[in-house]
């Protein structure tokens, strides 16, 4: 995607954070996810996250 002004970048970031649901956030927008408490149910497997959890055990 090409941007030709700061306004276009701001609009894209606003859309991405407030209107576009993310599969990795269980269908929430990033703005909605920041309001959640606890762990968010993911629709994918993070091998990095699994490895970090195993280190803490």
Secondary structure, DSSP 8 states (H G I E B T S, - for coil): ----SHHHHHHHHHHHHHT--BGGGTTB-HHHHHT--S----SS--HHHHHHHHHH-
